[in-house]
Amino acid sequence: MRREMIRPTVPAATPWNDDFQRIVRTFLGDSEAPLEGSFTPALDVEETEDAFTLHLELPGVSADKVDVSIEENVLTVSGSREFYADKQADSFRRVERRFGTFHRAVRLPDRVNPDAITAAFKDGLLTVSVPKAESAKPRRIEVAAS
């Protein structure tokens, strides 16, 4: 029984491929992409000695369309961004922004204080602060001399 030694070739990723795809998208657009659906906002997670801070980009979303919840140490941010209220979709020649619902879930470490979580929304940026529990914070232990 002969074993095949030929492997299927995978095209190498080159800058030319990326440039070509960009040019095609520029001229032809992404006409098959739906305007409504779901999208994933960008998320940054910062850790300090005292807390975790999550920063989510939500341009064009009003604060009343955002929901923040925590269950079993999974912090969930969800909501929706509506299409332009005063415009018709068929009048646009190109739409790159996504509209509809969004959902991000982040599993937090066990030692956080869920009762002290705060959320602030300003200029399209949602900032969620999750304080660490006192037991999770580093502490100095005094060494007694004998």
Contact map, one row per residue, 1 for C-alpha under 8 A:
11100000000000000000000000000000000000000000000000000000000000000000000000000000000000000000000000000000000000000000000000000000000000000000000000
11110000000000000000000000000000000000000000000000000000000000000000000000000000000000000000000000000000000000000000000000000000000000000000000000
11111000000000000000000000000000000000000000000000000000000000000000000000000000000000000000000000000000000000000000000000000000000000000000000000
01111100000000000000000000000000000000000000000000000000000000000000000000000000000000000000000000000000000000000000000000000000000000000000000000
00111110000000000000000000000000000000000000000000000000000000000000000000000000000000000000000000000000000000000000000000000000000000000000000000
00011111000000000000000000000000000000000000000000000000000000000000000000000000000000000000000000000000000000000000000000000000000000000000000000
00001111100000000000000000000000000000000000000000000000000000000000000000000000000000000000000000000000000000000000000000000000000000000000000000
00000111110000000000000000000000000000000000000000000000000000000000000000000000000000000000000000000000000000000000000000000000000000000000000000
00000011111000000000000000000000000000000000000000000000000000000000000000000000000000000000000000000000000000000000000000000000000000000000000000
00000001111100000000000000000000000000000000000000000000000000000000000000000000000000000000000000000000000000000000000000000000000000000000000000
00000000111110000000000000000000000000000000000000000000000000000000000000000000000000000000000000000000000000000000000000000000000000000000000000
00000000011111000000000000000000000000000000000000000000000000000000000000000000000000000000000000000000000000000000000000000000000000000000000000
00000000001111101100000000000000000000000000000000000000000000000000000000000000000000000000000000000000000000000000000000000000000000000000000000
00000000000111111100000000000000000000000000000000000000000000000000000000000000000000000000000000000000000000000000000000000000000000000000000000
00000000000011111110000000000000000000000000000000000000000000000000000000000000000000000000000000000000000000000000000000000000000000000000000000
00000000000001111111000000000000000000000000000000000000000000000000000000000000000000000000000000000000000000000000000000000000000000000000000000
00000000000011111111100000000000000000000000000000000000000000000000000000000000000000000000000000000000000000000000000000000000000000000000000000
00000000000011111111110000000000000000000000000000000000000000000000000000000000000000000000000000000000000000000000000000000000000000000000000000
00000000000000111111111000000000000000000000000000000000000000000000000000000000000000000000000000000000000000000000000000000000000000000000000000
00000000000000011111111100000000000000000000000000000000000000000000000000000000000000000000000000000000000000000000000000000000000000000000000000
00000000000000001111111110000000000000000000000000000000000000000000000000000000000000000000000000000000000000000000000000000000000000000000000000
00000000000000000111111111000000000000000000000000000000000000000000000000000000000000000000000000000000000000000000000000000000000000000000000000
00000000000000000011111111100000000000000000000000000000000000000000000000000000000000000000000000000000000000000000000000000000000000000000000000
00000000000000000001111111111000000000000000000000000000000000000000000000000000000000000000000000000000000000000000000000000000000000000000000000
00000000000000000000111111111100000000000000000000000000000000000000000000000000000000000000000000000000000000000000000000000000000000000000000000
00000000000000000000011111111000000000000000000000000000000000000000000000000000000000000000000000000000000000000000000000000000000000000000000000
00000000000000000000001111111000000000000000000000000000000000000000000000000000000000000000000000000000000000000000000000000000000000000000000000
00000000000000000000000111111110000000000000000000000000000000000000000000000000000000000000000000000000000000000000000000000000000000000000000000
00000000000000000000000111111110000000000000000000000000000000000000000000000000000000000000010000000000000000000000000000000000000000000000000000
00000000000000000000000010011111100000000000000000000000000000000000000000000000000000000000010000000000000000000000000000000000000000000000000000
00000000000000000000000000011111110000000000000000000000000000000000000000000000000000000000010000000000000000000000000000000000000000000000000000
00000000000000000000000000000111110000000000000000000000000000000000000000000000000000000000000000000000000000000000000000000000000000000000000000
00000000000000000000000000000111111000000000000000000000000000000000000000000000000000000000000000000000000000000000000000000000000000000000000000
00000000000000000000000000000011111110000000000000000000000000000000000000000000000000000000000000000000000000000000000000000000000000000000000000
00000000000000000000000000000000111110000000000000000000000000000000000000000000001000000000001001110000000000000000000000000000000000000000000000
00000000000000000000000000000000011111000000000000000000000000000000000000000000001000000000000001110000000000000000000000000000000000000000000000
00000000000000000000000000000000011111100000000000000000000000000000000000000000000000000000000001111000000000000000000000000000000000000000000000
00000000000000000000000000000000000111110000000000000000000000000000000000000000000000000000000001111100000000000000000000000000000000000000000000
00000000000000000000000000000000000011111000000000000000000000000000000000000000000000000000000001111110000000000000000000000000000000000000000000
00000000000000000000000000000000000001111100000000000000000000000000000000000000000000000000000000000111000000000000000000000000000000000000000000
00000000000000000000000000000000000000111110000000000001110000000000000000000000000000000000000000000101000000000000000000000000000000000000000000
00000000000000000000000000000000000000011111000000000001100000000000000000000000000000000000000000000000000000000000000000000000000000000000000000
00000000000000000000000000000000000000001111100000000111100000000000000000000000000000000000000000000000000000000000000000000000000000000000000000
00000000000000000000000000000000000000000111110000000111000000000000000000000000000000000000000000000000000000000000000000000000000000000000000000
00000000000000000000000000000000000000000011111000011110000000000000000000000000000000000000000000000000000000000000000000000000000000000000000000
00000000000000000000000000000000000000000001111100011100000000000000000000000000000000000000000000000000000000000000000000000000000000000000000000
00000000000000000000000000000000000000000000111111111000000000000000000000000000000000000000000000000000000000000000000000000000000000000000000000
00000000000000000000000000000000000000000000011111110000000000000000000000000000000000000000000000000000000000000000000000000000000000000000000000
00000000000000000000000000000000000000000000001111100000000000000000000000000000000000000000000000000000000000000000000000000000000000001100000000
00000000000000000000000000000000000000000000001111110000000000000000000000000000000000000000000000000000000000000000000000000000001100001000000000
00000000000000000000000000000000000000000000001111111000000000000000000000000000000000000000000000000000000000010000000000000000111100000000000000
00000000000000000000000000000000000000000000111101111100000000000000000000000000000000000000000000000000000000000000000000000000111100000000000000
00000000000000000000000000000000000000000000111000111110000000000000000000000000000000000000000000000000000000000000000000000011110000000000000000
00000000000000000000000000000000000000000011110000011111000000000000000000000000000000000000000000000000000000000000000000000111100000000000000000
00000000000000000000000000000000000000000011100000001111100000000000000000000000000000000000000000000000000000000000000000001111000000000000000000
00000000000000000000000000000000000000001111000000000111110000000000000000000000000000000000000000000000000000000000000000001110000000000000000000
00000000000000000000000000000000000000001110000000000011111000000000000000000000000000000000000000000000000000000000000000011100000000000000000000
00000000000000000000000000000000000000001000000000000001111110000000000000000000000000000000000000000000000000000000000000011100000000000000000000
00000000000000000000000000000000000000000000000000000000111110000000000000000000000000000000000000000000000000000000000000111000000000000000000000
00000000000000000000000000000000000000000000000000000000011111000000000000000000100000000000000000000000000000000000000000010000000000000000000000
00000000000000000000000000000000000000000000000000000000011111101100000000000001110000000000000000000000000000000000000000010000000000000000000000
00000000000000000000000000000000000000000000000000000000000111111100000000000000100000000000000000000000000000000000000000010000000000000000000000
00000000000000000000000000000000000000000000000000000000000011111100000000000000000000000000000000000000000000000000000010000000000000000000000000
00000000000000000000000000000000000000000000000000000000000001111110000000000000000000000000000000000000000000000000000000000000000000000000000000
00000000000000000000000000000000000000000000000000000000000011111110000000000011100000000000000000000000000000000000000000000000000000000000000000
00000000000000000000000000000000000000000000000000000000000011111111000000001111000000000000000000000000000000000000000000000000000000000000000000
00000000000000000000000000000000000000000000000000000000000000011111100000011110000000000000000000000000000000000000000000000000000000000000000000
00000000000000000000000000000000000000000000000000000000000000000111110000111100000000000000000000000000000000000000001000000000000000000000000000
00000000000000000000000000000000000000000000000000000000000000000011111000111000000000000000000000000000000000000000000000000000000000000000000000
00000000000000000000000000000000000000000000000000000000000000000001111111110000000000000000000000000000000000000100000000000000000000000000000000
00000000000000000000000000000000000000000000000000000000000000000000111111100000000000000000000000000000000000000000000000000000000000000000000000
00000000000000000000000000000000000000000000000000000000000000000000011111000000000000000000000000000000000000000000000000000000000000000000000000
00000000000000000000000000000000000000000000000000000000000000000000011111100000000000000000000000000000001111010100000000000000000000000000000000
00000000000000000000000000000000000000000000000000000000000000000000011111110000000000000000000000000000111100000000000000000000000000000000000000
00000000000000000000000000000000000000000000000000000000000000000001111011111000000000000000000000000000111100000000000000000000000000000000000000
00000000000000000000000000000000000000000000000000000000000000000011110001111100000000000000000000000011110000000000000000000000000000000000000000
00000000000000000000000000000000000000000000000000000000000000000111100000111110000000000000000000000011100000000000000000000000000000000000000000
00000000000000000000000000000000000000000000000000000000000000000111000000011111000000000000000000001111000000000000000000000000000000000000000000
00000000000000000000000000000000000000000000000000000000000000001110000000001111100000000000000000001110000000000000000000000000000000000000000000
00000000000000000000000000000000000000000000000000000000000010001100000000000111110000000000000000111100000000000000000000000000000000000000000000
00000000000000000000000000000000000000000000000000000000000111001000000000000011111000000000000000111100000000000000000000000000000000000000000000
00000000000000000000000000000000000000000000000000000000000010000000000000000001111110000000000000110000000000000000000000000000000000000000000000
00000000000000000000000000000000001100000000000000000000000000000000000000000000111110000000000000110000000000000000000000000000000000000000000000
00000000000000000000000000000000000000000000000000000000000000000000000000000000011111110000000000000000000000000000000000000000000000000000000000
00000000000000000000000000000000000000000000000000000000000000000000000000000000011111100000000000000000000000000000000000000000000000000000000000
00000000000000000000000000000000000000000000000000000000000000000000000000000000000111110000000000000000000000000000000000000000000000000000000000
00000000000000000000000000000000000000000000000000000000000000000000000000000000000111111010000000000000000000000000000000000000000000000000000000
00000000000000000000000000000000000000000000000000000000000000000000000000000000000101111111000000000000000000000000000000000000000000000000000000
00000000000000000000000000000000000000000000000000000000000000000000000000000000000000111111000000000000000000000000000000000000000000000000000000
00000000000000000000000000000000000000000000000000000000000000000000000000000000000000011111100000000000000000000000000000000000000000000000000000
00000000000000000000000000000000000000000000000000000000000000000000000000000000000000111111100000000000000000000000000000000000000000000000000000
00000000000000000000000000000000000000000000000000000000000000000000000000000000000000011111111000000000000000000000000000000000000000000000000000
00000000000000000000000000000000000000000000000000000000000000000000000000000000000000000111111000000000000000000000000000000000000000000000000000
00000000000000000000000000001110000000000000000000000000000000000000000000000000000000000001111100000000000000000000000000000000000000000000000000
00000000000000000000000000000000001000000000000000000000000000000000000000000000000000000001111111000000000000000000000000000000000000000000000000
00000000000000000000000000000000000000000000000000000000000000000000000000000000000000000000011111000000000000000000000000000000000000000000000000
00000000000000000000000000000000000000000000000000000000000000000000000000000000000000000000001111100000000000000000000000000000000000000000000000
00000000000000000000000000000000001111100000000000000000000000000000000000000000000000000000001111110000000000000000000000000000000000000000000000
00000000000000000000000000000000001111100000000000000000000000000000000000000001111000000000000011111000000000000000000000000000000000000000000000
00000000000000000000000000000000001111100000000000000000000000000000000000000001111000000000000001111100000000000000000000000000000000000000000000
00000000000000000000000000000000000011100000000000000000000000000000000000000111100000000000000000111110000000000000000000000000000000000000000000
00000000000000000000000000000000000001111000000000000000000000000000000000000111100000000000000000011111000000000000000000000000000000000000000000
00000000000000000000000000000000000000110000000000000000000000000000000000011110000000000000000000001111100000000000000000000000000000000000000000
00000000000000000000000000000000000000011000000000000000000000000000000000011100000000000000000000000111110000000000000000000000000000000000000000
00000000000000000000000000000000000000000000000000000000000000000000000001111000000000000000000000000011111000000000000000000000000000000000000000
00000000000000000000000000000000000000000000000000000000000000000000000001110000000000000000000000000001111100000000000000000000000000000000000000
00000000000000000000000000000000000000000000000000000000000000000000000011100000000000000000000000000000111110000000000000000000000000000000000000
00000000000000000000000000000000000000000000000000000000000000000000000011100000000000000000000000000000011111010000000000000000000000000000000000
00000000000000000000000000000000000000000000000000000000000000000000000010000000000000000000000000000000001111110000000000000000000000000000000000
00000000000000000000000000000000000000000000000000000000000000000000000010000000000000000000000000000000000111110000000000000000000000000000000000
00000000000000000000000000000000000000000000000000000000000000000000000000000000000000000000000000000000000011111000000000000000000110110000000000
00000000000000000000000000000000000000000000000000100000000000000000000010000000000000000000000000000000000111111100000000000000011110010000000000
00000000000000000000000000000000000000000000000000000000000000000000000000000000000000000000000000000000000000111111100000000000011110000000000000
00000000000000000000000000000000000000000000000000000000000000000000010010000000000000000000000000000000000000011111100000000000011000000000000000
00000000000000000000000000000000000000000000000000000000000000000000000000000000000000000000000000000000000000001111100000000000000000000000000000
00000000000000000000000000000000000000000000000000000000000000000000000000000000000000000000000000000000000000001111110000000000011000000000000000
00000000000000000000000000000000000000000000000000000000000000000000000000000000000000000000000000000000000000001111111000000001111000000000000000
00000000000000000000000000000000000000000000000000000000000000000000000000000000000000000000000000000000000000000001111100000001110000000000000000
00000000000000000000000000000000000000000000000000000000000000000001000000000000000000000000000000000000000000000000111110000111100000000000000000
00000000000000000000000000000000000000000000000000000000000000000000000000000000000000000000000000000000000000000000011111000111000000000000000000
00000000000000000000000000000000000000000000000000000000000000100000000000000000000000000000000000000000000000000000001111111110000000000000000000
00000000000000000000000000000000000000000000000000000000000000000000000000000000000000000000000000000000000000000000000111111100000000000000000000
00000000000000000000000000000000000000000000000000000000001000000000000000000000000000000000000000000000000000000000000011111000000000000000000000
00000000000000000000000000000000000000000000000000000000111111000000000000000000000000000000000000000000000000000000000011111100000000000000000000
00000000000000000000000000000000000000000000000000000011111000000000000000000000000000000000000000000000000000000000000011111110000000000000000000
00000000000000000000000000000000000000000000000000000111110000000000000000000000000000000000000000000000000000000000001111011111000000000000000000
00000000000000000000000000000000000000000000000000001111000000000000000000000000000000000000000000000000000000000000001110001111100000000000000000
00000000000000000000000000000000000000000000000000001110000000000000000000000000000000000000000000000000000000000000111100000111110000000000000000
00000000000000000000000000000000000000000000000000111100000000000000000000000000000000000000000000000000000000000000111000000011111000000000000000
00000000000000000000000000000000000000000000000000111000000000000000000000000000000000000000000000000000000000011101110000000001111100000000000000
00000000000000000000000000000000000000000000000001110000000000000000000000000000000000000000000000000000000000011101100000000000111110000000000000
00000000000000000000000000000000000000000000000001110000000000000000000000000000000000000000000000000000000000111000000000000000011111011000000000
00000000000000000000000000000000000000000000000000000000000000000000000000000000000000000000000000000000000000111000000000000000001111111000000000
00000000000000000000000000000000000000000000000000000000000000000000000000000000000000000000000000000000000000000000000000000000000111111000000000
00000000000000000000000000000000000000000000000000000000000000000000000000000000000000000000000000000000000000100000000000000000000011111100000000
00000000000000000000000000000000000000000000000000000000000000000000000000000000000000000000000000000000000000110000000000000000000111111100000000
00000000000000000000000000000000000000000000000011000000000000000000000000000000000000000000000000000000000000000000000000000000000111111110000000
00000000000000000000000000000000000000000000000010000000000000000000000000000000000000000000000000000000000000000000000000000000000000111111000000
00000000000000000000000000000000000000000000000000000000000000000000000000000000000000000000000000000000000000000000000000000000000000001111100000
00000000000000000000000000000000000000000000000000000000000000000000000000000000000000000000000000000000000000000000000000000000000000000111110000
00000000000000000000000000000000000000000000000000000000000000000000000000000000000000000000000000000000000000000000000000000000000000000011111000
00000000000000000000000000000000000000000000000000000000000000000000000000000000000000000000000000000000000000000000000000000000000000000001111100
00000000000000000000000000000000000000000000000000000000000000000000000000000000000000000000000000000000000000000000000000000000000000000000111110
00000000000000000000000000000000000000000000000000000000000000000000000000000000000000000000000000000000000000000000000000000000000000000000011111
00000000000000000000000000000000000000000000000000000000000000000000000000000000000000000000000000000000000000000000000000000000000000000000001111
00000000000000000000000000000000000000000000000000000000000000000000000000000000000000000000000000000000000000000000000000000000000000000000000111
